[in-house]
Amino acid sequence: MTEFATRLEALETRIAFQDQTIEELNATITAQWRQIDLLTRKLEIVEEQVRSGVHIADPGTEPPPPHY
């Protein structure tokens, strides 16, 4: 095998590994964006609930503490 063919084969191998790495990184980034989108939507729901007072406890409906 000539030096040129050896160098060409090495470059082709590197490109194949780089393509695989790029695909893996793309899949990771896509999964992260899906997770970020889900968490953003959940945060918006929680913020809306806090603004509307959904989670404010009514002291009249709370059971008394065990020491009473």
N, C-alpha and C positions, 0 to 999 in steps of 0.2 A: 504494500500500500504506500502510495506516495505521501509526502509530507502534506500536500494540499488536501488529499482525501482524508487524512487523519484529522487535520484541523477542521475540515468541513463536517466530519462525523461528530467531532467534539461540540461544535457549534449547534448542530442539529439536536444533540442530546440535551444541551443546556436549554435550548428553546423549548423542548418538550417538557422539561422540568419546570420551566418558567410558566408555560401555559397551564400546567397542572396547578401550580401555586396560585396563579391569578384566578383560576376557577374556584379554588378553595377559599381564597380571600373574598371573592364576590359572594359566595354562598354564606360566608360568615357575616359579611356586611348586610346582606339581605335579611338574614335572621335577626340581626341586631336592630335593624330599622323596624321590622315587624314588632319586636318586643318594645321598642321605644314608642311606637305608635299606640300599642295596647296600653302601656303604662300612662301615656299622655291622656288617652281617653278616660282611663280610670281616675286619674288625678282630677280631670275636669268634672267628673261626676261627684267626687268627694268634695271638691271646692263648692259646687252648686249645693250639695246637701248641707255643708257648713253654713253657707250664706243664707239658706232658707230655714235653718234651725232644726232640721230633721233630727239631729243627734243631740239636741239639748234635752237633758233628762228633766222630767217633771218631779219635783221633790215629793209630791203627794202620791206618786205611784211607786216610789222607791220603798223597798222593805226596810224596816228599821235594822240597824246594825245588831249583831248577835249579842252585844253586851247590854241591850235594853230588856 
